Amino acid sequence: MEEKLFTIGQAAEYLGVSLNTLRRWDENGKLVAIRKDGGTHRYYRQQDLDLFASNLIKLAHDWTTDGSELPAMFYCANSAVFQARLIKMQDTLVRSGLSENLVPLIVSVAGEIGNNSFDHNLGKWPDIPGVFFGYDVTKRQVVLADRGLGILSTLSRVRPELKTHVDALRVAFTEVVSGRAPEARGNGLKFVRRVVAENPVSLFFRSGDAELRLKKDNNELFITRSQSITRGCFAVIEY
């Protein structure tokens, strides 16, 4: 039996993106369409669409790099949308059979990182507001990203002596930093570090040209310079 193909319109609806975005992805090789018998119409296999959407790290990284349109299922334009999807992730984690002790910790860590993006970029988004938020219970992975100001720019308002992204990440995850409302800046990241240090959870976090790794059940910070620069913040939680 011949496999059913999606038209470009059906594929756009399936992913929650525009027709122009699919055309652009086809042209630059990001998501290549099928053309039957050398025709000009674009078609897509569902398995190709699903595989594309399952590569959370690449999708989030590409978005922080070029700001191209995201599949609607991963884009949270405001904190209300993010909170609703956070609750949905909690329900999904419970149904997946994950330990009832670990579920609230994963949700709390993801919540702190996402809320950090909204709180510290409120009214100051450089271009695209909101966050990327996706998770895969099979890979046991949660990915978040934003195109905000980044940790260094945020902390330098109250710690102007900070000059590098590496120093800013170290401060964000180790020091209590006084700031104005709605909360002290970056202090939720100290909570994130504590959860990772005490549980089977790991974190990769990048901002600017600095990368931080927190390993499972380990309180030690591993911060290095990155070979690439991330616009805003990019985080991968694994459990």
N, C-alpha and C positions, 0 to 999 in steps of 0.2 A: 504494500500500500504506500502510495506516495505521501511523503510528509507534508502536512499542512504548513503553508507559509503565511506570515503576517505581512500585510501591506505596510507601507511606511506610516500611514495614518493609524493603523491598528498598533504598530510597534510604538509609535509616539504616545498613544494613550496608555499602553501597557507599562511603559517606563515613567510616564508623567513628564515628558519633555516636549519641546516644540518640533515641528517638521524641519525647520531650518537647522536646529541642533543636530538632528539625525543626519541630515545632508552633510553638515560640516564634519561630523564624526566619521562619516563614510569617506569623505574626501581626504581627511588627514590620517586615515587608517586606524582611528580609535575604535570604531565599531563598523566593520565593513559589511555592506549590504550584498545581497545576492541579486544578480540580474539574469533572468531566464532567457536562454537562447540569444544572448547578446543584446537584449532589449534595454530600454532606458529606465524602466520602472524598477524601483528598489523593493526587495522583499527580505524578510528576516525569519530565521528559525527561532522558535521559542527557547530552545536550549541555548542558543547563542545569546539571546537577551538575558536569560537567567544567569549564564556564566559571566556576562559583562557586569551585571548588577551584584554578583557575589564577590567581586574583587574589591572589597571595601577599602583596603589600604591604598590601592592605585586610584580609585575614584576620589578619595579624600585628598590624597597628595596632589593629583592633577588639579583639583578645584582650588586648593590653596595657591597653586602655581599660576594658573591662567584664568581663574574665575569663571570658567565656562558653566553653562547650565547643568544643574544636578538632576538626576532622577528624583521626582517629587517625594518618593518614599524616604529619602535620606535628608531632605532639607527642612530645617526648622527655622522659619523666618523670625520667630519671636519666642520668648520664654514660655508662653502659654502652650504653644505647639510642642516645645521641647518637654515640658512637664507631662503632657498627655502621652507622649511617646515613651517617656521614661516609665510611666505606669504600665504601658503596654509591654515594655521589655520585661518588667518585673513579672507580669503574668506569664510571659513566654518562658522565662527562666524557670519558674515554678513548674510549668507543664513539662519542661524538658527533663525533669527529675534531678536538677541540681540541688545540692544540700540546702536545706532550709536555713542553715546558719550562714551560708555563703551568699545567697540571693540578695539579702538587704545590703551586704557589703559592696557587691558589684554595683548595685543600683546607686548606693551612696557615693561611691567613687566617681561613677559616670556623671551623677548629678552635680557633684562639686566642680568637676572640670567644665561641664556645660554651663553651669550657673556663673562660673568665673568669667567665661567668655561674655555672657550677657551683661553682668554687673560692671565689668571694667571697660566695656566698649559702649556703654549706654550713651547715645547721642554723639558718639565719636567714631562710628564705623567709617573707615577710609573709603569704601565703595559698597561692597555687598554686606548687608547685615545678616545676622543669624549664624547658625552652625550646621555642619555636617554631623549627622548622628546615625550610625548604623551598627548592627550587631549580627553575629552568626553563632547560633548555639552549637552547631556542628563543629566549627573551628574553635569554639569557646573564646570568642574574640569580640571586643567592643571598640569601635573607632569613632573618634570625635575630631573635628577640626573647625577652625574659623579663619576668616580673612581680616581679623582685627588688628589692633595696634601692636600686639605682642607683649611679652613679659617685660622686656627692658624698657620700652616706652611707657608702660603702665607704672612700673615701680620708680622710674626716674623722676616722676612728679613729686614723690615724697623722699626719694633717695637719689638726689642729683649726682652724687659721687659715683654711681654705677655707670660704667662705660662699656662693658661688654655683655653680650647675651649669656655667656657662661657664668659670669658673676651674678647676673640677674636671676638665672635659674637657681643657682645655689641659694641665694637669699630667699627666693619665693618658696623653696621647699624646706628651709631650715630656720628662718627667723620670723618672728612676729613683727609685722610692719604696721605702724600706726598710719591711719588714713582717715579720710572723711567718709560720710555716709555714702552708700548704705552699709558698708562694713570695712574693716581694716583690709587693706589690699593684699590679695593673694593668700590670706591666712587659711583658706580652705585647702590649699595644697599641702599644708603641714598635716592636716587630717588624712589626706590621700596617702602621704608617705607612711603614716602610722599604720593605716589599714594594710598596706602592702607589706610592711615589715613584720606584721603579726599574723599574716594569712597567706594561703597559697594563691597569691595574685601577683602579677608582674605588670610593670608600666614602662612604656617608651613614650617620651615626651620631647617634642622639638619646638623651639621658638627661635626665630632668627637663624643664626648659624650655630646654635648650641643644641646638643642632644643629651637627654638625661635618661638613665636606665635605673629602674628599681627592680631588683630581683625578688622572687618569691621568698618569703620568710627571712628577709635580709634587710637590715636598716641602713646599709651602706649606700651612699650615692655614687653613681658613676656618671660623671659629666664630661663630655668631650666636645671638640669643635666638629661641626658637620661639614661634609663636602658640598652640601647644597644649602640654600637659604629658604626658610619657610616663612611665608607671609602669615602673620598671626601665630596661631598655635596648632599643633597636630599631636594627637595622643592615641596610643593603642594600648588597651587593657586586655590582658590574657589571664585566664583562670583555669 
